[in-house]
């Protein structure tokens, strides 16, 4: 049995691996709830920035709250399809008080949790 900390690390690694399938890096802002815990994984929906690899260094050396990064802000939402856990990066278009919100846009569906991520503990 692996520790909770290892499960949590596996969950964050899983989200990062999903971002890598888009040649991107996920920078965590916060956990958004909707927890999932398995024997090897602890996961929840997260919010943060999905930054293309080519802009990673620029993002890391800048103020992430600068408006120029707003369009990269997404929610990493987990999905369970008959035991196959996957991650969707979802962007909710911004709107002002004069307009109604539009439907969310799914950036991508990632690979499923399993073979590509081995548990860190025994």
C-alpha positions, 0 to 999 in steps of 0.5 A: 500500500502506498502513502497518501503523499505518493498517491497525491504525487501520482495524481499531479504527475498524471495531470502533468503527463496529460499536459505533455501530450499537448506539448504543454506544461500545467502550472497549478493554481488550486484544487477545485474539489471533486476528489477521487482516490484509488489504490495508487492515485489521489486526484481532484479537479484543478485550475491552473495555466496550460502553457505551451512548452515553447513559452514555459520559461517566459511564464516561469519568469513573469507574473502569472497574474499578468493579463497576457496569460489569461487565455491559458487558464484552464480547469483540469477535470478528471473523468471516469469512464468505466474505470478508465481515468482521463483528464480533460483540460477545459477552458471557460471563455471569459465574459463581462457583466453585459454578456451571458457566459458561453459553454465551456470549451474542452481543450483536449482529452488526455490518455488514461491513467494506468500503464504510463504511470507506475506507482512510486511506492510498493 
